[in-house]
Amino acid sequence: MLRKSLLAHVAASALAAGSISVGGQALAQSFPMPGVQAHVDLYGGFGALNWNDTDSGFAFGGAGRANAPLMDRWNLQLDAQGSAFVFSGGKSAPQFGGYAHLYRRDPSNHAFGVFGGANYAREGGSTYQFGLEGQKYWEQFTFYVQGSVLSLHDGPVDGWGLQLRKEGQWFLTDDTALLGDVMWTYTDVDGQGGNTLTLAGTLMHRFNGGPFSGFLQGRYDGFENQYVSVDQWSAVAGVRVSADALGSTDKSHRRTGAGMDVLQAPIYGFSGPLLASDRRLKRDVKLLRRLANGIGLYRYRYVWSDTVYVGVMAQEVATIVPDAVVQGADGYLRVDYGRLGISLMTWGQWLAANRAGELAAAA
């Protein structure tokens, strides 16, 4: 009885340590015992953007993800990620975001849960995202699916969207994975609908059960609406540093550690380049008044929208404060309202601000 008890105790201790010794050989479990696990990705490479003309540049970025087990197979994962595209002319388009995943996982079969977070892109404003996600595990293959709703905000303009993502993970070995992503995003911003198709392929290898992995990734994003067609390509190489159980593989890390993620938006966001200040994209233009420096404030609608705005005409600003005007990769002009000391407003906001000013002057 005592001998059986001692053997049971030794076996339990070996299981808790993540391995069992038989005949002097250590036999690893299918997966290390889960705990807090994390990884950091850093990458860089080249990209190209084609709106009216093709512009190439450098693409680089990084991401950090950490997963913590809670109870009854529930897990909490937190993500932070950022990237930038630097055009050949020196102009940059950065973005950054953060997400949280709450899900229940059986490492031998599946995972399912909810996720949410936000992303900010200089060219595309803020995107808030909430949805459901799930993974199904087979011996050497994982199927990953996400469905979510988007809330889009760019200055005074709001929008919404829907997104569906599918990913297949094929493990050539436990340390070498080939990943393929297909993602469709529909957005409606100020009444203008657009579709984005994202295709991505990644080859990742983890070196000798250590903390370091290397990867190559190619990605395509194509946005299209009634007025604009945008294509973006990138090819990057990167390194991943993982913090997990000794002897973990890429496969075990994905199924017991930080195995959830969110594909970052293209550099112009998922809403497309809609909010240019170019006169060519505006209709029903009427001059309201002029600023002290001679720049006119106009009431107008965008060609795709019935919403009335109050703002400036980029072509006019370029002749008075040229530093406040940039030409987007789509060929349309944009204005940095901050340099002019004013804000783009809707007609309702303009009326409210002027009434408040009149009341303050009367008092």
Secondary structure as UniProt FT lines:
FT   HELIX           2..17
FT   STRAND          19..22
FT   TURN            23..24
FT   STRAND          25..28
FT   STRAND          37..50
FT   STRAND          54..69
FT   TURN            72..73
FT   STRAND          74..87
FT   TURN            88..89
FT   STRAND          92..106
FT   TURN            107..109
FT   STRAND          110..121
FT   TURN            122..124
FT   STRAND          125..137
FT   STRAND          141..154
FT   TURN            155..156
FT   STRAND          157..173
FT   TURN            174..175
FT   STRAND          176..189
FT   TURN            190..191
FT   STRAND          192..206
FT   TURN            208..209
FT   STRAND          212..224
FT   STRAND          229..243
FT   TURN            246..247
FT   HELIX           250..256
FT   TURN            267..268
FT   HELIX           279..281
FT   STRAND          282..290
FT   TURN            292..293
FT   STRAND          296..302
FT   TURN            303..304
FT   STRAND          308..311
FT   HELIX           314..320
FT   HELIX           322..324
FT   STRAND          325..327
FT   TURN            329..330
FT   STRAND          333..335
FT   HELIX           337..340
FT   STRAND          345..346
FT   HELIX           347..362
//
